[in-house]
Amino acid sequence: MSFPHIDFLYSASGLAVGFLVGLTGVGGGSLMTPLLVLLFGIHPATAVGTDLLYAAATKTAGTLVHGLKGSVDWRITGRLAAGSVPAAAVTLYFLHRHGMASPDTARLIQLILGTALLITAVSLVFRTQLARLAYEKGRSRPENPARTAAWTILTGAILGLLVSITSVGAGAIGVTVLLLLYPRLATARIVGSDVAHAVPLTLIAGAGHWMVGSVDWSLLLSLLVGSIPGIAAGSALSSKAPEALLRHVLAATLVLVGLKLVLS
């Protein structure tokens, strides 16, 4: 492996994506991976593998912030990881068996990535309504801890599969499902628990991609150089941004990109 170098065009892209992530809270994979595939023509497997380690680095910083604020429910994080980590390992094994660099694997990743972006767009648009509905129903029915735990582990397994193939899903989709499963829990703790869960998931999935050679270290370093100040700037301005408008514009963008990936 040659010593990684910084490409400032990628750093500029990282800055833009980081700013949007900080501003909207949407996971970077929903934006970064399709950008790398469609704009820069990077092989989907390399884009996913590099983005997973990029996400692991940025989510670690986010987890430290949430942990210090006490907004992580480690029980939920553990349940998610119990499903996602084994699912990620199995998924990477099958991808490796079929050849990460093959045209068929590239097409599969691109197809699932496009579908994941479409699901993410729907979750962005309807998250508030779904959370309100879940809260109203949650107040009127008795809690079933065993069933909730089982559904959380299953959710983790699905996210492990999805994130390992596309690097998308641990953010918007994960938070939306957790809001439905835990309607009595504060949204800040839902988000904090989801961010904390993304660290082991993206780290293990990214390490798996690295072991099979689908990580570009120069690309990763270039993205981090731009995204870290971008996330800081976006987070600082997030309270002043028109959140609902941004969410809908972002959802529309994800729909267009998702359709492009699915139909191309």
N, C-alpha and C positions, 0 to 999 in steps of 0.2 A: 504493500500500500504506500503510495507516494505521499509526501507531506501535503496536507490540504492547503489550498490557497483561497483567497477571498475574491469572488466575482461580484462587483458592486451592482451589477444589473439584478442579480438574485437578491442582494441585500436590499435594494430598493423595493423589490417585490415583497420581501419579508417585512419591511417597514410598513407598506400599505396594508398587508394582511394583518400584521400585529395591531395596527391602529384600529382596524375594523373589529378585531377580536376584543380589544379592550373597550371599544365603544358599545358593542352589541352583546358581548358575552357568548357569541356563537363560536363553536370549536374551530380551531385553525384548519383542521383537516377538510372541513366542508369548503374552504376557500383555497387553501394552499395546494392540495393534491390535484384538483381539476385545473388550476392555473399552471402547474408544472407540466401536466399532460397536454393540455390544449394549446397553451401559449408558447411553451418552450420545447414541446415535442419530446419530453423525457419519457422513457419507457414506463408504463404504469406500475410495474413491480418496483422499480427504482424510486419512483415518486412516492409510492406508499411506504416503502421501507425507510426512506430518508425522513419523510414527514412524521413517522411514528416516533423516531428518536428526537426529532424537533419538538413534538408534542410532549414527550416525556420530560424534556428539559424545562419547557414553559409551565407544564402542569405541576412540576415539583415546586416551583416558586409560588404558584397559586395555592398549593396545598399548605405551604408554610404560613401563608397569610391567613387562610381559613382556619388552620389549626390554632394559631395564636389568638384568633377571635373566638374560638370555641364553637365554630359553626360546622363541625364535622361530626356526623353520627357514625362512629367506627363500626357499630354493629351492622349498619346498612352497607358500608364500604366492604366489610368482610364477606357479607353474603354475596354481593356482586362479584367480588374477586373469586369466591368459591366456584362460581359458574364460568367466569370469563377466562381465567388463567388456563384451566384444562382445555377449554374450547379453542383458545388461541393456539395452544401447543398442537392440538390435533389438526387444526386448519392449516397451520404452517407445514406440518408433516406431509399432508396431502398435496399442498401446492408444490413443495419440493419434489415429491415423487413424480409430478406431472411436468416439472421443468419450469422454473420461474421466468425464464427468458423466452419461452416458446410463444409463438403467435396466438395459440389457443388460450394460454394463460393470460396473456395481455388483453385479449378480447373479453375473457371472463371477468377480469378485474375491472375493465372499463364499463362493462354492462352492469355489474353489481354496484360500482361506484355511482353511476348515473341514477340507478334506482334508489340508492341510499340518499342521494341529494334530493330527490323528489320527496321521499319520506320526511327528510329533515325540513324541507320547505313547508310541508303540511303541518308538522309539529310546531314550527315557528308561528304560523298564522293562527292556529287553533289552541295553542297551549293555554292561554288565559281562560278560554271557555271550558276546556277540558278540566282544568284545575278547579274551576268554580263548581262544575257538575260533580266532580269527585268529592269535593268538600261537602256539598249538600247531601249527597248520598252517604258519605262516610259518617255524618252526624246521626243519621237515622238508622244505621245498621250496627250490630255488635261487632267488635273487633275479632278477627280470627288470626292470631299470631302465627300459627303453623302454616296456614295457607299463604299469608303474606310473605313469610320467609321463603316458601317454596317458589312462589312467583318471582321473588327478587333474585333467587339463584338462577332461575330459568332466564330471566331478563339479562343477567350477567353472561350466561352462556351465549345468548343471541348476540349481545354486544361484542363478545370475544370473537365470534365468527366474523361479524361484520367489520370490526375494526382491523382485524388481521388481514382481511382482503382489501379493504378500501381506505383505512385510517379514519373513516367517518362513522359517527354514530354515538360515541361516548358522551358527547355534549348535549346537543338539542334533543335527540331521541331518548337518551338515557334520562335526562331531567324530566321530560314529559311523562315517561312511564312511571318514574318514581313519584311524581305528583299524584298520579292515579292510585298508586299502591299505598302511599302514606299521606292521605289528605289532611290529617290532623297535624302534620309536622310543618314547621315554618319553612318557607321557600328558601331562605338563606341556608338552612341546614341541609335541605335537599341538594342545592347547588354545591355546597361545600363537600358533601359526601360523594357526589358524582365526580367532582374534580379530583378528590383524593383517590377514588377508585381508578381513575384514568392513569395514574402514575404507574402502578405495577402492570396494568394491562398494556399500555403503550411501550413500557420499558421491555417487557418480555417479548411482545410481538415485534418490536424494533430489533431486539437482540437476535430473534429468530431470522428476520430478514437479513441482518448483518452476516450471520453464519452462512447463509446461502448466497451471499454476495450481492444483495440488492439494496445496498446503502452507498450513497455518494457522499463522502466525508467533506469534500470541498463545498458541495452544495449545502450540506447541513450547516457548516460553519458560516457560510455566506448568509443563509437565511436567519440564523440566530443573531448575527451582527446587526441586521436591520430590524428584526421583530421585537427584540427586547426593549429598545427605546420606543418602538411603535406601540406596544402593549401599554407601556407606562403612560404615554401621551393620551392614548384612547381612553384608558381607565380614568385619567384625571378629568377628561371632558365628558365622561359618560352621563353624569348627573344633569348636564346642560343640554344633552342631545334629545331630539324628538324620538323617543324610544320606539313608539308604535309605528311611526312612519319608516324609520330605519329598518325595523323588523320586516315590514311588508315589502320594502324595496329589495332587501336582501333575499327574502323568500322568492320573489319574482325572478331575481338573478339566478338563484339556485335551480329553479324550474327550467329556465332556458339552458343553463349549463348541463343539467341532468338529462334533458331531452337530446341535447347535442351528443352527449356521451353514449346514450342508449341507441340513438338512431344512426350514428356515424359508423 
